[in-house]
Amino acid sequence: MPVIAVTRVRLKDHSVEEEFDEAAQAVMEQVNASEGSVGSDALADENNVWWTLTAWQDLDSIQAFVDTEPFRSTMEMMDEWCDEATFVYWEQSTPDLPDWQTSFNRLVADGRPAPLTHASPAHATRAFPAPVENP
């Protein structure tokens, strides 16, 4: 059954943006080249927030992805780069990517925060704003 994954991260400050951007681009290239990947999107939002949305053929495909580079080492940097980092995934009947509002709703309802040393107050409660899409 297809799996949808959504991530939302907020960078602590602009000084890490270039390093994060390079890593994020590498991870999105990895997503698009990975066996079992059937779609992806990314969104740069206000206040140093970054969203990703990916679709996978099944749970085995996404597990194989998270166990490889550059994803694995990028996730190791989240504590250094971010004060918010939350993810959610779910199975659905089709591999179609949901819209950003649906993705946000799932993240708020069922998301899991990553362990962060210096998390914002919103990190644990998922009390963050919906994504803003530029036209």
C-alpha positions in Angstrom: 0.0 0.0 0.0 1.4 3.5 -0.8 2.9 5.6 2.0 2.9 9.3 2.3 5.6 11.1 4.4 5.6 14.7 5.5 8.4 16.5 7.4 8.5 20.0 8.8 11.7 21.6 10.2 12.5 25.1 11.4 16.1 26.3 11.4 17.3 27.9 14.6 18.9 30.8 12.7 19.9 31.9 9.2 23.6 31.0 9.8 22.9 27.3 9.1 20.7 27.9 6.0 23.4 27.3 3.4 24.6 24.0 5.0 21.0 22.9 5.5 20.0 23.8 1.9 22.9 21.7 0.4 21.9 18.7 2.6 18.2 19.1 1.8 18.9 19.3 -2.0 21.0 16.1 -1.7 18.2 14.3 0.2 15.5 15.4 -2.3 17.8 14.1 -5.1 18.1 10.9 -3.2 14.3 10.7 -2.8 13.7 11.1 -6.5 16.4 8.5 -7.4 15.3 5.9 -4.8 13.6 2.7 -5.7 10.0 2.9 -4.6 9.7 6.7 -4.7 6.7 7.8 -6.6 6.5 11.5 -5.9 7.9 14.4 -4.0 7.5 18.1 -3.3 9.2 20.6 -1.1 8.2 24.0 0.3 10.2 26.8 1.7 8.0 28.6 4.2 8.1 31.7 6.3 10.3 31.9 9.5 13.0 29.5 8.3 10.5 26.6 8.0 11.0 23.9 5.4 8.5 21.2 4.4 8.9 18.0 2.4 6.2 15.7 1.1 7.0 12.3 -0.4 5.1 9.3 -1.7 6.4 5.7 -1.6 5.2 2.4 -3.1 5.2 0.8 0.4 6.7 0.8 3.9 9.7 -1.2 2.8 10.6 1.5 0.2 10.6 4.3 2.7 12.6 2.2 5.3 15.3 1.4 2.7 15.5 5.2 2.0 15.9 6.3 5.6 18.6 3.7 6.2 20.9 5.2 3.5 23.0 8.3 2.8 22.7 11.2 2.6 19.4 11.0 4.5 20.9 9.3 7.5 23.7 11.9 8.1 21.3 14.8 7.4 19.0 13.6 10.1 21.9 13.4 12.5 22.3 17.2 12.0 18.7 18.1 12.9 19.5 18.8 16.6 22.3 21.2 15.6 20.3 23.0 12.9 16.7 23.0 14.1 14.5 24.0 17.0 11.5 22.2 15.4 11.5 19.0 13.5 8.4 16.9 13.1 7.4 14.1 10.8 4.4 11.9 10.0 3.7 9.1 7.6 0.6 7.2 6.7 -0.7 4.6 4.3 -3.3 5.5 1.7 -5.0 3.8 -1.2 -3.2 5.9 -3.9 0.3 7.3 -4.2 -1.1 10.8 -5.0 0.6 13.5 -3.1 -1.9 15.3 -0.8 -2.1 19.1 -0.8 -0.1 21.1 1.8 -3.2 21.8 4.0 -4.0 18.1 4.2 -0.3 17.4 5.0 -0.3 20.0 7.7 -3.5 18.6 9.3 -1.9 15.1 9.4 1.3 16.5 10.8 -0.5 18.4 13.6 -2.8 15.5 14.4 -0.4 12.6 14.3 3.2 14.0 13.9 6.1 12.8 15.9 8.7 15.4 17.1 12.3 14.5 16.7 14.4 14.7 19.8 16.0 18.1 20.0 18.1 19.6 22.7 17.0 23.2 22.3 13.4 22.8 21.0 11.0 25.6 20.7 7.8 25.6 22.9 5.8 24.7 19.8 7.9 21.6 19.0 6.3 19.2 21.4 2.8 20.4 21.0 2.9 20.9 17.2 1.4 24.3 17.7 2.7 25.8 14.5 1.1 27.6 11.7 -0.1 26.1 8.4 2.3 26.4 5.5 2.1 29.5 3.4 2.2 28.7 -0.3 3.4 31.5 -2.6 1.5 31.7 -5.9 
